[in-house]
Amino acid sequence: MAQEYEVIKQDYLVELTIQETDLITVLQTASTEPPIIGLGSIVSHADPYRTLYVARGEVIQDLGDEVIVAWDHLKLLMVFKHNTV
């Protein structure tokens, strides 16, 4: 499949508009950067003890290597360490 794509890739790229090629470039660049979790990020957590439930929350404070998350389903705050690598 990859070989077939490479054969038609140049023909396909010629038919794209400037905006479409710019968008592809931006998306390719963004996909190589590590994801950033910071203030206002929406995060989720799958609880191994509740297999049918995924918790959702918002980062309300960034402490560098750790973030404080306000979980939608809880009335408490939790601190989580995240890796940026």
N, C-alpha and C positions, 0 to 999 in steps of 0.2 A: 504494500500500500504506500509506504513512504517513497519508494522509487517512482511509482506512478504519479504521486504528488509533485515530485521534483521535476518530472517531465513537463507537466502542465503549469507549473508555478509561474514561470516567466510570462506565459500567455495570459494567465489570470491577473497578474500584477499590472500589466499594461492596461487592462480594462478598468482599473480602479480609479476613482477620482483622487485629487490631491488630499482632500479631507480624509478619505478612507485610508490612504497610505500613511498620512500623519497619525491617524488613530492607531493603526497597527504598530507603528514605531513607538508611540507612547506606551501602549500596552505591553510590548515586548520589553521595554526598558523597566517598567514598573514591576513586571513579573520576576525580574532578576534581583530586585531589592528585597531585603528581609521585611516581613510584616512588622508593623509597629503597633504596639498596644500602649495607648496613652489616655489622657483625660478625655472622657466622652466616648471612648470605645465601647461598643456593645460586645460582650463576651458570653460564652456559654460553657457549661460544665456538665458532663455526663456522670451522674452518680452511679457507681457500680452496685449500690444496694437498692437502687430504684431504677431498674433497667428500662422502664417505659417512660422515664421522666428526664428531661434535659433542662437544667436550670439556666436562666437567662439573667444577665445583670449588666450594669453600666459601671465603668471605671469612674470613680468620683475623686480619686486622688492618686497621683503618680509619685512614688517614693524612690524613683531610680530603678533599682532591681526588683522592687515590689510595687504592687498596686493595691488599692483598696477598692473593693467592688461592692456595690449596693445590689443585692440580689432581689429580683422581682417577687419571689415567693417567700422571702424571709424578712423579718423586721430587724435583722442584724447585719453588721458589716463584717467582711472577712478580708484578710490580707493574704495575697498570693504573690509568690515569687515567680517572675517570668524571665525567660532567657531571650536575649535579643540576637543570639547567634544561630 
